Amino acid sequence: MNKNQLESLLWGAAEFLRGQIDASDYKQFIFPLLFFKRLSDVYEEELAEALEQTGDMEMATAEMFHRFNIPNEARWQTVRETGVALAIEFRAGICRGDILFVDFCLSFRARA
């Protein structure tokens, strides 16, 4: 696969995922999400390198090894797992017919 084919494939996937959302609205939450993902990746790379150097997780999380600090509960993997758990619970609420729960989720999403 060459670069143009890859770009075309990725663009098509992005269009599919975007669905009915206007492109200008879509970028307002995709760009910050990509930025957050990149920050988390950089932090994890620095953490792995520091852990290799020190052999101690507590020491590897010290500020001197990182350009910025991302608390464990705010790292990509944790946020991703939380999002998946919320999506599963949302679907379960729909299956249970829990209208109050579903209404809460939808109104919370509308405010975001």
C-alpha positions in Angstrom: 0.0 0.0 0.0 1.5 3.4 -1.0 1.0 6.7 0.8 -1.9 7.9 -1.4 -3.8 4.7 -0.9 -3.2 4.9 2.9 -4.4 8.5 3.0 -7.5 7.6 1.0 -8.3 4.7 3.3 -7.8 6.8 6.4 -9.9 9.6 5.0 -12.7 7.2 4.1 -12.6 5.8 7.6 -12.8 9.3 9.1 -15.7 10.2 6.9 -17.5 7.0 7.9 -17.0 7.6 11.6 -18.0 11.3 11.3 -21.4 10.2 9.9 -23.9 13.1 10.0 -21.7 15.5 12.0 -20.7 18.6 10.1 -16.9 18.6 9.4 -16.4 21.9 11.2 -18.1 20.5 14.3 -16.2 17.2 14.1 -12.8 18.9 14.2 -13.7 20.7 17.4 -13.6 17.5 19.4 -11.3 15.3 17.2 -8.3 17.7 17.2 -8.3 18.0 21.0 -8.7 14.3 21.3 -5.8 13.6 19.0 -3.7 16.2 20.9 -4.6 14.5 24.2 -3.7 11.1 22.7 -0.3 12.3 21.6 0.4 13.9 24.9 -0.4 10.6 26.6 1.8 8.7 24.1 4.7 11.0 24.8 4.3 10.6 28.5 4.2 6.8 28.2 7.3 6.8 26.1 9.1 8.9 28.6 7.8 6.7 31.4 9.1 3.6 29.7 12.5 5.2 29.2 12.7 6.4 32.8 11.6 3.0 34.1 14.4 1.3 32.0 16.9 3.7 33.4 15.8 3.5 37.1 14.1 0.2 37.4 11.7 1.8 39.9 8.1 2.9 38.9 7.8 5.5 41.6 11.1 7.1 40.5 10.2 6.8 36.8 7.1 9.0 37.4 9.2 11.8 38.9 8.9 15.2 37.2 12.5 15.3 36.2 11.9 12.5 33.6 9.0 14.2 31.9 8.2 17.4 30.0 4.7 17.4 31.5 2.8 15.3 34.0 -0.3 13.3 33.3 -1.8 11.7 36.4 -2.5 8.0 36.0 -6.2 8.5 36.2 -6.0 11.0 33.3 -3.9 8.9 30.9 -5.3 7.8 27.6 -5.7 4.1 28.6 -7.6 5.0 31.7 -9.9 7.5 29.9 -10.4 5.0 27.1 -11.4 2.2 29.5 -13.7 4.5 31.3 -15.4 5.6 28.0 -15.9 1.9 27.0 -17.3 1.1 30.4 -19.7 4.1 30.1 -20.8 3.0 26.6 -21.5 -0.5 27.9 -23.5 0.8 30.8 -25.4 3.1 28.5 -26.3 0.2 26.2 -27.3 -1.9 29.2 -29.5 1.0 30.4 -31.3 1.0 27.0 -31.7 -2.8 27.2 -33.2 -2.5 30.7 -35.5 0.1 29.5 -34.1 2.5 32.1 -35.4 5.7 30.6 -34.2 8.0 33.4 -30.6 6.7 33.0 -30.7 7.0 29.2 -32.2 10.5 29.5 -29.5 11.5 31.9 -26.8 10.3 29.5 -28.3 12.1 26.5 -28.8 15.4 28.4 -25.2 15.1 29.7 -23.9 14.6 26.2 -26.0 17.5 24.9 -24.3 19.8 27.5 -20.8 18.7 26.5 
